[in-house]
Amino acid sequence: MLAEERVLHLLRKTGALLDGHFKLTSGRHSNRYIQCAQLLQYPQYAAELGAALGGRFAGEDVQAVVGPAMGGILVSYEVARHLGVRSLFTERDGGGMTLRRGFALDEGERVLVVEDVITTGGSVEEVLAVVREHGAVPVGVGALADRSGGKVCWMVRLEALIKLNVSSYPAEECPLCQEGMPVVKPGSRS
Ligand SMILES: [Zn+2]
């Protein structure tokens, strides 16, 4: 099994995981920032992590992998490559999550749902609903990283390559601000 240390090393090496003091789009401040696209831009690392995650479900007779756009697309693709099955993705269509582009799932098809990072689990929840609407059977949820703090609970098995603790605070209560650490807005060049 791929060690958490290796996953952490790759996240840090590629800049997908940053430690510091960040201002999030929500306005909250955080001590860590995760952007898996930074890691997934390297196909060899994407393949390595996809194989590790797919391997966790090797005995589940998975027939298709589905992830939510955008974050889940590359993860789905690499996990599906390892398992030798189809890779699909869901998209938002006027709000709700759906399968578009002629993607279909068969009645009873065994489906693995994947995501890059699980935070609230909202997107995964919606993909699970799409899978069930098509009469297919979710056999598990796989993620590169789980930063939900154990708050998500589905009726299927959850596997994440790494569990990450991320603290966030309302700006006015941020201890990092109180320490006088400069705040960085991730994604902006400064
Ligand atoms: Zn702060």
Boltz pocket constraint, residues with backbone or C-beta under 6 A from the ligand:
constraints:
  - pocket:
      binder: B
      contacts: [[A, 21], [A, 22], [A, 29], [A, 30], [A, 171], [A, 174], [A, 175], [A, 176], [A, 177], [A, 178], [A, 181], [A, 183]]
      max_distance: 6.0
